[in-house]
């Protein structure tokens, strides 16, 4: 990845993080420690698996999270498919990383069903992808 691409990724993540803090308390490390202790590790290992196979998934996950938060807030509505869904809107053409979120969600549902929201999985995946890019 070029230095300018990395700078862009970090800039977008910073903007996204700041905008989400305005609407909520923000992402909190360890939030699921009591209700689903392995949640963050599951998301991280899933993101790492896909990142190790294709490093371009990192900006894809960040963009996916950005597009989700841009319209009505960070509610994971971009994950819903259908003819008139947010996911099929023209401005969301080319979004990628859905398979990473689906994989993490599937693992989390088998470990602690109904606990971790898709919106949180998106946020954790975006955070972890930025962290992985910063470790090159």
N, CA, C and O atoms as CSV, one atom per row, in Angstrom:
chain,resi,resn,atom,element,x,y,z
A,1,UNK,N,N,0.838,-1.172,0.000
A,1,UNK,CA,C,0.000,0.000,0.000
A,1,UNK,C,C,0.893,1.249,0.000
A,1,UNK,O,O,1.911,1.292,0.691
A,2,UNK,N,N,0.510,2.231,-0.759
A,2,UNK,CA,C,1.268,3.473,-0.825
A,2,UNK,C,C,1.036,4.315,0.421
A,2,UNK,O,O,0.006,4.193,1.085
A,3,UNK,N,N,1.995,5.161,0.727
A,3,UNK,CA,C,1.887,6.028,1.899
A,3,UNK,C,C,0.656,6.924,1.812
A,3,UNK,O,O,0.003,7.177,2.824
A,4,UNK,N,N,0.335,7.406,0.613
A,4,UNK,CA,C,-0.847,8.271,0.464
A,4,UNK,C,C,-2.135,7.505,0.733
A,4,UNK,O,O,-3.082,8.065,1.285
A,5,UNK,N,N,-2.184,6.224,0.347
A,5,UNK,CA,C,-3.364,5.406,0.627
A,5,UNK,C,C,-3.513,5.162,2.121
A,5,UNK,O,O,-4.624,5.188,2.651
A,6,UNK,N,N,-2.406,4.927,2.792
A,6,UNK,CA,C,-2.434,4.708,4.235
A,6,UNK,C,C,-2.891,5.976,4.948
A,6,UNK,O,O,-3.695,5.919,5.878
A,7,UNK,N,N,-2.379,7.104,4.513
A,7,UNK,CA,C,-2.794,8.375,5.107
A,7,UNK,C,C,-4.287,8.602,4.907
A,7,UNK,O,O,-4.971,9.078,5.813
A,8,UNK,N,N,-4.787,8.268,3.738
A,8,UNK,CA,C,-6.219,8.415,3.458
A,8,UNK,C,C,-7.048,7.512,4.357
A,8,UNK,O,O,-8.078,7.932,4.882
A,9,UNK,N,N,-6.602,6.269,4.538
A,9,UNK,CA,C,-7.310,5.329,5.404
A,9,UNK,C,C,-7.374,5.869,6.824
A,9,UNK,O,O,-8.439,5.862,7.441
A,10,UNK,N,N,-6.247,6.338,7.350
A,10,UNK,CA,C,-6.238,6.867,8.708
A,10,UNK,C,C,-7.085,8.133,8.835
A,10,UNK,O,O,-7.757,8.325,9.848
A,11,UNK,N,N,-7.060,8.990,7.826
A,11,UNK,CA,C,-7.879,10.200,7.851
A,11,UNK,C,C,-9.363,9.838,7.894
A,11,UNK,O,O,-10.111,10.369,8.715
A,12,UNK,N,N,-9.789,8.928,7.003
A,12,UNK,CA,C,-11.195,8.534,6.976
A,12,UNK,C,C,-11.625,7.872,8.278
A,12,UNK,O,O,-12.732,8.103,8.765
A,13,UNK,N,N,-10.747,7.053,8.836
A,13,UNK,CA,C,-11.075,6.411,10.107
A,13,UNK,C,C,-11.244,7.450,11.206
A,13,UNK,O,O,-12.154,7.334,12.027
A,14,UNK,N,N,-10.390,8.457,11.237
A,14,UNK,CA,C,-10.470,9.521,12.234
A,14,UNK,C,C,-11.778,10.301,12.078
A,14,UNK,O,O,-12.448,10.592,13.069
A,15,UNK,N,N,-12.140,10.638,10.846
A,15,UNK,CA,C,-13.401,11.351,10.593
A,15,UNK,C,C,-14.586,10.500,11.041
A,15,UNK,O,O,-15.503,10.993,11.698
A,16,UNK,N,N,-14.558,9.238,10.684
A,16,UNK,CA,C,-15.637,8.326,11.047
A,16,UNK,C,C,-15.741,8.169,12.560
A,16,UNK,O,O,-16.840,8.195,13.114
A,17,UNK,N,N,-14.622,8.010,13.216
A,17,UNK,CA,C,-14.628,7.866,14.664
A,17,UNK,C,C,-15.179,9.113,15.339
A,17,UNK,O,O,-15.994,9.018,16.256
A,18,UNK,N,N,-14.739,10.272,14.890
A,18,UNK,CA,C,-15.228,11.519,15.482
A,18,UNK,C,C,-16.732,11.692,15.267
A,18,UNK,O,O,-17.437,12.136,16.173
A,19,UNK,N,N,-17.225,11.348,14.083
A,19,UNK,CA,C,-18.657,11.511,13.821
A,19,UNK,C,C,-19.482,10.523,14.626
A,19,UNK,O,O,-20.596,10.850,15.034
A,20,UNK,N,N,-18.971,9.330,14.866
A,20,UNK,CA,C,-19.730,8.361,15.655
A,20,UNK,C,C,-19.737,8.752,17.126
A,20,UNK,O,O,-20.684,8.421,17.840
A,21,UNK,N,N,-18.721,9.437,17.589
A,21,UNK,CA,C,-18.687,9.868,18.985
A,21,UNK,C,C,-19.716,10.953,19.271
A,21,UNK,O,O,-20.168,11.107,20.405
A,22,UNK,N,N,-20.081,11.702,18.237
A,22,UNK,CA,C,-21.096,12.735,18.406
A,22,UNK,C,C,-22.458,12.100,18.712
A,22,UNK,O,O,-23.242,12.655,19.482
A,23,UNK,N,N,-22.736,10.949,18.115
A,23,UNK,CA,C,-24.040,10.306,18.240
A,23,UNK,C,C,-24.128,9.295,19.377
A,23,UNK,O,O,-25.228,8.902,19.763
A,24,UNK,N,N,-23.005,8.874,19.912
A,24,UNK,CA,C,-23.029,7.843,20.948
A,24,UNK,C,C,-21.782,7.962,21.810
A,24,UNK,O,O,-21.022,8.926,21.717
A,25,UNK,N,N,-21.601,6.977,22.630
A,25,UNK,CA,C,-20.408,6.961,23.468
A,25,UNK,C,C,-19.199,6.413,22.724
A,25,UNK,O,O,-18.092,6.434,23.263
A,26,UNK,N,N,-19.376,5.931,21.521
A,26,UNK,CA,C,-18.271,5.437,20.720
A,26,UNK,C,C,-17.942,3.988,21.032
A,26,UNK,O,O,-18.525,3.371,21.923
A,27,UNK,N,N,-17.016,3.477,20.290
A,27,UNK,CA,C,-16.572,2.105,20.448
A,27,UNK,C,C,-15.709,2.004,21.695
A,27,UNK,O,O,-14.777,2.787,21.882
A,28,UNK,N,N,-16.018,1.059,22.524
A,28,UNK,CA,C,-15.296,0.898,23.785
A,28,UNK,C,C,-14.614,-0.463,23.805
A,28,UNK,O,O,-15.276,-1.496,23.707
A,29,UNK,N,N,-13.305,-0.463,23.932
A,29,UNK,CA,C,-12.564,-1.717,24.019
A,29,UNK,C,C,-13.041,-2.484,25.254
A,29,UNK,O,O,-13.129,-1.928,26.349
A,30,UNK,N,N,-13.343,-3.755,25.061
A,30,UNK,CA,C,-13.784,-4.588,26.172
A,30,UNK,C,C,-15.267,-4.517,26.483
A,30,UNK,O,O,-15.701,-5.053,27.503
A,31,UNK,N,N,-16.055,-3.872,25.638
A,31,UNK,CA,C,-17.486,-3.719,25.900
A,31,UNK,C,C,-18.171,-5.066,26.088
A,31,UNK,O,O,-19.071,-5.188,26.918
A,32,UNK,N,N,-17.762,-6.072,25.334
A,32,UNK,CA,C,-18.392,-7.392,25.388
A,32,UNK,C,C,-17.671,-8.372,26.317
A,32,UNK,O,O,-17.951,-9.570,26.276
A,33,UNK,N,N,-16.765,-7.895,27.138
A,33,UNK,CA,C,-15.984,-8.790,27.999
A,33,UNK,C,C,-16.831,-9.702,28.875
A,33,UNK,O,O,-16.461,-10.856,29.092
A,34,UNK,N,N,-17.951,-9.218,29.380
A,34,UNK,CA,C,-18.770,-10.065,30.250
A,34,UNK,C,C,-19.842,-10.839,29.477
A,34,UNK,O,O,-20.179,-11.960,29.856
A,35,UNK,N,N,-20.375,-10.266,28.410
A,35,UNK,CA,C,-21.464,-10.931,27.687
A,35,UNK,C,C,-20.988,-11.865,26.571
A,35,UNK,O,O,-21.679,-12.826,26.232
A,36,UNK,N,N,-19.832,-11.593,26.011
A,36,UNK,CA,C,-19.251,-12.424,24.950
A,36,UNK,C,C,-17.739,-12.189,24.950
A,36,UNK,O,O,-17.216,-11.463,24.103
A,37,UNK,N,N,-17.051,-12.801,25.893
A,37,UNK,CA,C,-15.636,-12.503,26.126
A,37,UNK,C,C,-14.713,-12.629,24.912
A,37,UNK,O,O,-13.693,-11.942,24.850
A,38,UNK,N,N,-15.041,-13.474,23.964
A,38,UNK,CA,C,-14.172,-13.664,22.801
A,38,UNK,C,C,-14.567,-12.818,21.600
A,38,UNK,O,O,-13.990,-12.971,20.524
A,39,UNK,N,N,-15.529,-11.938,21.762
A,39,UNK,CA,C,-16.068,-11.180,20.624
A,39,UNK,C,C,-14.987,-10.426,19.854
A,39,UNK,O,O,-14.876,-10.575,18.637
A,40,UNK,N,N,-14.206,-9.636,20.538
A,40,UNK,CA,C,-13.196,-8.841,19.834
A,40,UNK,C,C,-12.129,-9.720,19.196
A,40,UNK,O,O,-11.641,-9.417,18.108
A,41,UNK,N,N,-11.768,-10.807,19.870
A,41,UNK,CA,C,-10.775,-11.731,19.306
A,41,UNK,C,C,-11.313,-12.421,18.053
A,41,UNK,O,O,-10.578,-12.627,17.087
A,42,UNK,N,N,-12.591,-12.775,18.075
A,42,UNK,CA,C,-13.200,-13.430,16.913
A,42,UNK,C,C,-13.209,-12.485,15.717
A,42,UNK,O,O,-12.839,-12.878,14.610
A,43,UNK,N,N,-13.627,-11.251,15.934
A,43,UNK,CA,C,-13.647,-10.288,14.827
A,43,UNK,C,C,-12.222,-10.042,14.334
A,43,UNK,O,O,-11.971,-10.038,13.129
A,44,UNK,N,N,-11.302,-9.839,15.255
A,44,UNK,CA,C,-9.901,-9.564,14.878
A,44,UNK,C,C,-9.312,-10.719,14.066
A,44,UNK,O,O,-8.691,-10.496,13.027
A,45,UNK,N,N,-9.504,-11.943,14.535
A,45,UNK,CA,C,-8.919,-13.084,13.812
A,45,UNK,C,C,-9.573,-13.262,12.442
A,45,UNK,O,O,-8.913,-13.678,11.490
A,46,UNK,N,N,-10.839,-12.958,12.339
A,46,UNK,CA,C,-11.526,-13.047,11.047
A,46,UNK,C,C,-10.968,-12.007,10.080
A,46,UNK,O,O,-10.669,-12.323,8.929
A,47,UNK,N,N,-10.829,-10.771,10.546
A,47,UNK,CA,C,-10.270,-9.708,9.705
A,47,UNK,C,C,-8.839,-10.069,9.297
A,47,UNK,O,O,-8.465,-9.901,8.136
A,48,UNK,N,N,-8.048,-10.559,10.235
A,48,UNK,CA,C,-6.659,-10.948,9.928
A,48,UNK,C,C,-6.606,-12.035,8.864
A,48,UNK,O,O,-5.771,-11.986,7.960
A,49,UNK,N,N,-7.494,-13.014,8.971
A,49,UNK,CA,C,-7.527,-14.113,7.998
A,49,UNK,C,C,-7.748,-13.570,6.582
A,49,UNK,O,O,-7.045,-13.957,5.649
A,50,UNK,N,N,-8.712,-12.688,6.431
A,50,UNK,CA,C,-9.000,-12.120,5.109
A,50,UNK,C,C,-7.895,-11.159,4.681
A,50,UNK,O,O,-7.527,-11.121,3.507
A,51,UNK,N,N,-7.368,-10.386,5.619
A,51,UNK,CA,C,-6.289,-9.434,5.323
A,51,UNK,C,C,-5.037,-10.163,4.853
A,51,UNK,O,O,-4.375,-9.718,3.916
A,52,UNK,N,N,-4.709,-11.276,5.495
A,52,UNK,CA,C,-3.524,-12.044,5.108
A,52,UNK,C,C,-3.674,-12.645,3.710
A,52,UNK,O,O,-2.679,-12.893,3.029
A,53,UNK,N,N,-4.889,-12.873,3.294
A,53,UNK,CA,C,-5.159,-13.387,1.960
A,53,UNK,C,C,-5.198,-12.263,0.916
A,53,UNK,O,O,-4.811,-12.467,-0.235
A,54,UNK,N,N,-5.666,-11.079,1.325
A,54,UNK,CA,C,-5.803,-9.942,0.415
A,54,UNK,C,C,-5.803,-8.649,1.234
A,54,UNK,O,O,-6.816,-8.287,1.832
A,55,UNK,N,N,-4.669,-7.964,1.259
A,55,UNK,CA,C,-4.516,-6.757,2.082
A,55,UNK,C,C,-5.458,-5.631,1.669
A,55,UNK,O,O,-5.701,-4.717,2.458
A,56,UNK,N,N,-5.993,-5.676,0.450
A,56,UNK,CA,C,-6.899,-4.608,0.015
A,56,UNK,C,C,-8.260,-4.698,0.695
A,56,UNK,O,O,-9.105,-3.823,0.505
A,57,UNK,N,N,-8.478,-5.739,1.480
A,57,UNK,CA,C,-9.740,-5.838,2.217
A,57,UNK,C,C,-9.809,-4.771,3.313
A,57,UNK,O,O,-10.900,-4.362,3.708
A,58,UNK,N,N,-8.656,-4.322,3.805
A,58,UNK,CA,C,-8.631,-3.322,4.885
A,58,UNK,C,C,-9.339,-2.023,4.487
A,58,UNK,O,O,-10.260,-1.603,5.187
A,59,UNK,N,N,-8.942,-1.377,3.393
A,59,UNK,CA,C,-9.689,-0.171,3.010
A,59,UNK,C,C,-11.129,-0.480,2.625
A,59,UNK,O,O,-12.009,0.367,2.778
A,60,UNK,N,N,-11.374,-1.689,2.126
A,60,UNK,CA,C,-12.746,-2.085,1.802
A,60,UNK,C,C,-13.633,-2.118,3.033
A,60,UNK,O,O,-14.776,-1.665,2.989
A,61,UNK,N,N,-13.116,-2.650,4.129
A,61,UNK,CA,C,-13.889,-2.697,5.377
A,61,UNK,C,C,-14.108,-1.308,5.951
A,61,UNK,O,O,-15.186,-1.002,6.463
A,62,UNK,N,N,-13.088,-0.470,5.867
A,62,UNK,CA,C,-13.241,0.902,6.353
A,62,UNK,C,C,-14.284,1.646,5.529
A,62,UNK,O,O,-15.117,2.364,6.082
A,63,UNK,N,N,-14.241,1.479,4.223
A,63,UNK,CA,C,-15.229,2.126,3.354
A,63,UNK,C,C,-16.632,1.596,3.630
A,63,UNK,O,O,-17.595,2.363,3.635
A,64,UNK,N,N,-16.752,0.297,3.857
A,64,UNK,CA,C,-18.043,-0.306,4.166
A,64,UNK,C,C,-18.631,0.328,5.430
A,64,UNK,O,O,-19.811,0.677,5.468
A,65,UNK,N,N,-17.808,0.470,6.447
A,65,UNK,CA,C,-18.271,1.082,7.701
A,65,UNK,C,C,-18.639,2.553,7.486
A,65,UNK,O,O,-19.650,3.024,8.008
A,66,UNK,N,N,-17.829,3.268,6.727
A,66,UNK,CA,C,-18.099,4.670,6.433
A,66,UNK,C,C,-19.451,4.825,5.729
A,66,UNK,O,O,-20.256,5.676,6.107
A,67,UNK,N,N,-19.693,4.008,4.715
A,67,UNK,CA,C,-20.958,4.097,3.983
A,67,UNK,C,C,-22.146,3.726,4.865
A,67,UNK,O,O,-23.235,4.276,4.699
A,68,UNK,N,N,-21.950,2.818,5.783
A,68,UNK,CA,C,-23.032,2.473,6.698
A,68,UNK,C,C,-23.369,3.660,7.602
A,68,UNK,O,O,-24.541,3.965,7.820
A,69,UNK,N,N,-22.365,4.311,8.114
A,69,UNK,CA,C,-22.578,5.418,9.058
A,69,UNK,C,C,-23.041,6.699,8.380
A,69,UNK,O,O,-23.668,7.545,9.018
A,70,UNK,N,N,-22.746,6.849,7.114
A,70,UNK,CA,C,-23.009,8.101,6.410
A,70,UNK,C,C,-24.487,8.426,6.277
A,70,UNK,O,O,-24.848,9.597,6.390
A,71,UNK,N,N,-25.347,7.468,6.047
A,71,UNK,CA,C,-26.741,7.738,5.715
A,71,UNK,C,C,-27.593,8.022,6.947
A,71,UNK,O,O,-28.041,9.154,7.127
A,72,UNK,N,N,-27.826,7.042,7.784
A,72,UNK,CA,C,-28.702,7.190,8.947
A,72,UNK,C,C,-27.994,6.868,10.260
A,72,UNK,O,O,-28.650,6.584,11.262
A,73,UNK,N,N,-26.695,6.907,10.262
A,73,UNK,CA,C,-25.957,6.519,11.454
A,73,UNK,C,C,-25.460,5.095,11.323
A,73,UNK,O,O,-25.833,4.381,10.392
A,74,UNK,N,N,-24.635,4.691,12.238
A,74,UNK,CA,C,-23.984,3.374,12.193
A,74,UNK,C,C,-24.942,2.303,12.687
A,74,UNK,O,O,-24.939,1.954,13.867
A,75,UNK,N,N,-25.767,1.781,11.773
A,75,UNK,CA,C,-26.804,0.830,12.170
A,75,UNK,C,C,-26.734,-0.496,11.425
A,75,UNK,O,O,-27.621,-1.335,11.577
A,76,UNK,N,N,-25.697,-0.695,10.627
A,76,UNK,CA,C,-25.480,-1.906,9.836
A,76,UNK,C,C,-26.530,-2.094,8.741
A,76,UNK,O,O,-26.665,-3.194,8.204
A,77,UNK,N,N,-27.265,-1.053,8.405
A,77,UNK,CA,C,-28.285,-1.165,7.364
A,77,UNK,C,C,-27.681,-1.428,5.985
A,77,UNK,O,O,-28.367,-1.931,5.095
A,78,UNK,N,N,-26.417,-1.095,5.807
A,78,UNK,CA,C,-25.756,-1.347,4.531
A,78,UNK,C,C,-25.574,-2.846,4.285
A,78,UNK,O,O,-25.316,-3.258,3.154
A,79,UNK,N,N,-25.704,-3.651,5.313
A,79,UNK,CA,C,-25.556,-5.099,5.164
A,79,UNK,C,C,-26.815,-5.770,4.621
A,79,UNK,O,O,-26.760,-6.901,4.138
A,80,UNK,N,N,-27.940,-5.078,4.700
A,80,UNK,CA,C,-29.209,-5.649,4.255
A,80,UNK,C,C,-29.285,-5.593,2.743
A,80,UNK,O,O,-29.117,-4.533,2.140
A,81,UNK,N,N,-29.542,-6.742,2.135
A,81,UNK,CA,C,-29.626,-6.773,0.678
A,81,UNK,C,C,-31.087,-6.756,0.232
A,81,UNK,O,O,-31.988,-7.114,0.991
A,82,UNK,N,N,-31.296,-6.338,-0.993
A,82,UNK,CA,C,-32.637,-6.253,-1.549
A,82,UNK,C,C,-32.694,-5.175,-2.611
A,82,UNK,O,O,-31.793,-4.341,-2.711
A,83,UNK,N,N,-33.738,-5.193,-3.391
A,83,UNK,CA,C,-33.859,-4.278,-4.524
A,83,UNK,C,C,-33.837,-2.805,-4.114
A,83,UNK,O,O,-33.210,-1.992,-4.793
A,84,UNK,N,N,-34.493,-2.454,-3.042
A,84,UNK,CA,C,-34.551,-1.039,-2.645
A,84,UNK,C,C,-33.771,-0.788,-1.357
A,84,UNK,O,O,-34.073,0.150,-0.620
A,85,UNK,N,N,-32.781,-1.611,-1.090
A,85,UNK,CA,C,-32.005,-1.471,0.149
A,85,UNK,C,C,-30.867,-0.471,-0.015
A,85,UNK,O,O,-30.495,-0.100,-1.128
A,86,UNK,N,N,-30.337,-0.054,1.098
A,86,UNK,CA,C,-29.179,0.840,1.104
A,86,UNK,C,C,-27.994,0.191,0.380
A,86,UNK,O,O,-27.224,0.865,-0.305
A,87,UNK,N,N,-27.868,-1.095,0.541
A,87,UNK,CA,C,-26.759,-1.830,-0.074
A,87,UNK,C,C,-26.776,-1.728,-1.599
A,87,UNK,O,O,-25.716,-1.709,-2.226
A,88,UNK,N,N,-27.956,-1.662,-2.197
A,88,UNK,CA,C,-28.048,-1.616,-3.656
A,88,UNK,C,C,-28.127,-0.196,-4.212
A,88,UNK,O,O,-28.303,-0.014,-5.417
A,89,UNK,N,N,-27.999,0.799,-3.356
A,89,UNK,CA,C,-28.015,2.196,-3.812
A,89,UNK,C,C,-26.782,2.460,-4.688
A,89,UNK,O,O,-25.710,1.914,-4.428
A,90,UNK,N,N,-26.931,3.289,-5.715
A,90,UNK,CA,C,-25.816,3.545,-6.641
A,90,UNK,C,C,-24.532,4.026,-5.953
A,90,UNK,O,O,-23.433,3.651,-6.362
A,91,UNK,N,N,-24.665,4.840,-4.927
A,91,UNK,CA,C,-23.467,5.359,-4.255
A,91,UNK,C,C,-22.719,4.276,-3.469
A,91,UNK,O,O,-21.583,4.490,-3.044
A,92,UNK,N,N,-23.340,3.141,-3.281
A,92,UNK,CA,C,-22.690,2.041,-2.572
A,92,UNK,C,C,-22.143,0.983,-3.520
A,92,UNK,O,O,-21.716,-0.089,-3.091
A,93,UNK,N,N,-22.159,1.291,-4.803
A,93,UNK,CA,C,-21.603,0.370,-5.784
A,93,UNK,C,C,-20.127,0.116,-5.483
A,93,UNK,O,O,-19.372,1.054,-5.224
A,94,UNK,N,N,-19.730,-1.113,-5.516
A,94,UNK,CA,C,-18.323,-1.456,-5.309
A,94,UNK,C,C,-17.927,-1.688,-3.863
A,94,UNK,O,O,-16.763,-1.970,-3.578
A,95,UNK,N,N,-18.879,-1.572,-2.947
A,95,UNK,CA,C,-18.538,-1.861,-1.553
A,95,UNK,C,C,-18.113,-3.312,-1.446
A,95,UNK,O,O,-18.651,-4.179,-2.135
A,96,UNK,N,N,-17.148,-3.571,-0.580
A,96,UNK,CA,C,-16.689,-4.937,-0.398
A,96,UNK,C,C,-16.365,-5.195,1.065
A,96,UNK,O,O,-16.209,-4.271,1.863
A,97,UNK,N,N,-16.271,-6.459,1.388
A,97,UNK,CA,C,-15.989,-6.857,2.759
A,97,UNK,C,C,-17.179,-7.511,3.442
A,97,UNK,O,O,-17.102,-7.901,4.608
A,98,UNK,N,N,-18.275,-7.628,2.713
A,98,UNK,CA,C,-19.473,-8.232,3.292
A,98,UNK,C,C,-19.196,-9.645,3.803
A,98,UNK,O,O,-19.723,-10.060,4.835
A,99,UNK,N,N,-18.359,-10.375,3.062
A,99,UNK,CA,C,-18.057,-11.750,3.455
A,99,UNK,C,C,-17.289,-11.815,4.776
A,99,UNK,O,O,-17.424,-12.780,5.528
A,100,UNK,N,N,-16.496,-10.804,5.055
A,100,UNK,CA,C,-15.753,-10.759,6.317
A,100,UNK,C,C,-16.731,-10.571,7.479
A,100,UNK,O,O,-16.640,-11.253,8.500
A,101,UNK,N,N,-17.654,-9.647,7.307
A,101,UNK,CA,C,-18.653,-9.385,8.353
A,101,UNK,C,C,-19.546,-10.608,8.540
A,101,UNK,O,O,-19.849,-10.991,9.670
A,102,UNK,N,N,-19.968,-11.221,7.434
A,102,UNK,CA,C,-20.800,-12.426,7.525
A,102,UNK,C,C,-20.079,-13.557,8.249
A,102,UNK,O,O,-20.674,-14.253,9.071
A,103,UNK,N,N,-18.807,-13.737,7.944
A,103,UNK,CA,C,-18.005,-14.785,8.581
A,103,UNK,C,C,-17.884,-14.531,10.089
A,103,UNK,O,O,-18.095,-15.436,10.896
A,104,UNK,N,N,-17.545,-13.298,10.458
A,104,UNK,CA,C,-17.421,-12.952,11.884
A,104,UNK,C,C,-18.761,-13.120,12.593
A,104,UNK,O,O,-18.814,-13.655,13.700
A,105,UNK,N,N,-19.841,-12.668,11.963
A,105,UNK,CA,C,-21.179,-12.776,12.564
A,105,UNK,C,C,-21.553,-14.237,12.790
A,105,UNK,O,O,-22.109,-14.589,13.831
A,106,UNK,N,N,-21.249,-15.078,11.819
A,106,UNK,CA,C,-21.546,-16.502,11.942
A,106,UNK,C,C,-20.802,-17.125,13.124
A,106,UNK,O,O,-21.381,-17.892,13.893
A,107,UNK,N,N,-19.529,-16.795,13.262
A,107,UNK,CA,C,-18.739,-17.307,14.392
A,107,UNK,C,C,-19.264,-16.789,15.726
A,107,UNK,O,O,-19.346,-17.534,16.703
A,108,UNK,N,N,-19.616,-15.513,15.758
A,108,UNK,CA,C,-20.125,-14.921,16.994
A,108,UNK,C,C,-21.475,-15.516,17.381
A,108,UNK,O,O,-21.739,-15.735,18.563
A,109,UNK,N,N,-22.320,-15.776,16.405
A,109,UNK,CA,C,-23.631,-16.362,16.689
A,109,UNK,C,C,-23.505,-17.779,17.233
A,109,UNK,O,O,-24.337,-18.205,18.033
A,110,UNK,N,N,-22.483,-18.513,16.816
A,110,UNK,CA,C,-22.306,-19.862,17.352
A,110,UNK,C,C,-21.680,-19.825,18.746
A,110,UNK,O,O,-21.864,-20.756,19.530
A,111,UNK,N,N,-20.944,-18.761,19.058
A,111,UNK,CA,C,-20.299,-18.627,20.364
A,111,UNK,C,C,-21.220,-18.001,21.398
A,111,UNK,O,O,-21.355,-18.508,22.512
A,112,UNK,N,N,-21.852,-16.898,21.026
A,112,UNK,CA,C,-22.755,-16.200,21.944
A,112,UNK,C,C,-23.902,-15.606,21.123
A,112,UNK,O,O,-23.851,-14.445,20.718
A,113,UNK,N,N,-24.923,-16.409,20.887
A,113,UNK,CA,C,-26.036,-15.996,20.020
A,113,UNK,C,C,-26.772,-14.748,20.509
A,113,UNK,O,O,-27.079,-14.592,21.691
A,114,UNK,N,N,-27.039,-13.873,19.546
A,114,UNK,CA,C,-27.851,-12.699,19.818
A,114,UNK,C,C,-27.215,-11.630,20.687
A,114,UNK,O,O,-27.922,-10.776,21.221
A,115,UNK,N,N,-25.910,-11.654,20.842
A,115,UNK,CA,C,-25.262,-10.700,21.746
A,115,UNK,C,C,-24.597,-9.543,21.006
A,115,UNK,O,O,-24.822,-8.382,21.349
A,116,UNK,N,N,-23.788,-9.841,20.002
A,116,UNK,CA,C,-22.999,-8.808,19.322
A,116,UNK,C,C,-23.753,-8.317,18.089
A,116,UNK,O,O,-24.111,-9.107,17.215
A,117,UNK,N,N,-23.988,-7.023,18.025
A,117,UNK,CA,C,-24.732,-6.440,16.904
A,117,UNK,C,C,-23.875,-6.382,15.642
A,117,UNK,O,O,-22.647,-6.321,15.706
A,118,UNK,N,N,-24.537,-6.402,14.521
A,118,UNK,CA,C,-23.840,-6.273,13.241
A,118,UNK,C,C,-23.143,-4.914,13.129
A,118,UNK,O,O,-22.060,-4.812,12.553
A,119,UNK,N,N,-23.764,-3.884,13.677
A,119,UNK,CA,C,-23.142,-2.550,13.655
A,119,UNK,C,C,-21.825,-2.558,14.423
A,119,UNK,O,O,-20.851,-1.937,13.997
A,120,UNK,N,N,-21.793,-3.256,15.548
A,120,UNK,CA,C,-20.548,-3.347,16.312
A,120,UNK,C,C,-19.507,-4.188,15.584
A,120,UNK,O,O,-18.316,-3.882,15.639
A,121,UNK,N,N,-19.937,-5.228,14.913
A,121,UNK,CA,C,-19.002,-6.045,14.138
A,121,UNK,C,C,-18.366,-5.196,13.045
A,121,UNK,O,O,-17.158,-5.269,12.821
A,122,UNK,N,N,-19.178,-4.390,12.365
A,122,UNK,CA,C,-18.652,-3.482,11.334
A,122,UNK,C,C,-17.622,-2.515,11.922
A,122,UNK,O,O,-16.558,-2.303,11.340
A,123,UNK,N,N,-17.941,-1.940,13.061
A,123,UNK,CA,C,-17.027,-0.982,13.698
A,123,UNK,C,C,-15.732,-1.667,14.135
A,123,UNK,O,O,-14.643,-1.134,13.922
A,124,UNK,N,N,-15.850,-2.837,14.741
A,124,UNK,CA,C,-14.660,-3.574,15.177
A,124,UNK,C,C,-13.800,-3.981,13.978
A,124,UNK,O,O,-12.574,-3.885,14.029
A,125,UNK,N,N,-14.436,-4.427,12.919
A,125,UNK,CA,C,-13.702,-4.838,11.717
A,125,UNK,C,C,-12.970,-3.655,11.090
A,125,UNK,O,O,-11.826,-3.791,10.655
A,126,UNK,N,N,-13.623,-2.498,11.042
A,126,UNK,CA,C,-12.976,-1.300,10.502
A,126,UNK,C,C,-11.791,-0.905,11.367
A,126,UNK,O,O,-10.719,-0.586,10.853
A,127,UNK,N,N,-11.984,-0.927,12.683
A,127,UNK,CA,C,-10.889,-0.603,13.609
A,127,UNK,C,C,-9.714,-1.554,13.419
A,127,UNK,O,O,-8.563,-1.126,13.325
A,128,UNK,N,N,-10.014,-2.839,13.362
A,128,UNK,CA,C,-8.958,-3.841,13.241
A,128,UNK,C,C,-8.242,-3.761,11.895
A,128,UNK,O,O,-7.037,-3.997,11.816
A,129,UNK,N,N,-8.981,-3.430,10.838
A,129,UNK,CA,C,-8.335,-3.317,9.528
A,129,UNK,C,C,-7.376,-2.133,9.485
A,129,UNK,O,O,-6.307,-2.218,8.880
A,130,UNK,N,N,-7.753,-1.033,10.123
A,130,UNK,CA,C,-6.843,0.123,10.202
A,130,UNK,C,C,-5.611,-0.239,11.014
A,130,UNK,O,O,-4.496,0.145,10.662
A,131,UNK,N,N,-5.806,-0.969,12.090
A,131,UNK,CA,C,-4.679,-1.395,12.927
A,131,UNK,C,C,-3.736,-2.298,12.124
A,131,UNK,O,O,-2.517,-2.150,12.206
A,132,UNK,N,N,-4.293,-3.221,11.359
A,132,UNK,CA,C,-3.452,-4.122,10.556
A,132,UNK,C,C,-2.652,-3.362,9.502
A,132,UNK,O,O,-1.484,-3.675,9.271
A,133,UNK,N,N,-3.254,-2.385,8.871
A,133,UNK,CA,C,-2.550,-1.590,7.859
A,133,UNK,C,C,-1.408,-0.822,8.504
A,133,UNK,O,O,-0.348,-0.666,7.899
A,134,UNK,N,N,-1.607,-0.348,9.708
A,134,UNK,CA,C,-0.569,0.414,10.400
A,134,UNK,C,C,0.611,-0.426,10.849
A,134,UNK,O,O,1.627,0.125,11.273
A,135,UNK,N,N,0.507,-1.742,10.768
A,135,UNK,CA,C,1.586,-2.631,11.218
A,135,UNK,C,C,2.443,-3.165,10.085
A,135,UNK,O,O,3.237,-4.081,10.299
A,136,UNK,N,N,2.304,-2.619,8.885
A,136,UNK,CA,C,3.057,-3.171,7.758
A,136,UNK,C,C,4.538,-2.999,7.889
A,136,UNK,O,O,5.289,-3.419,7.008
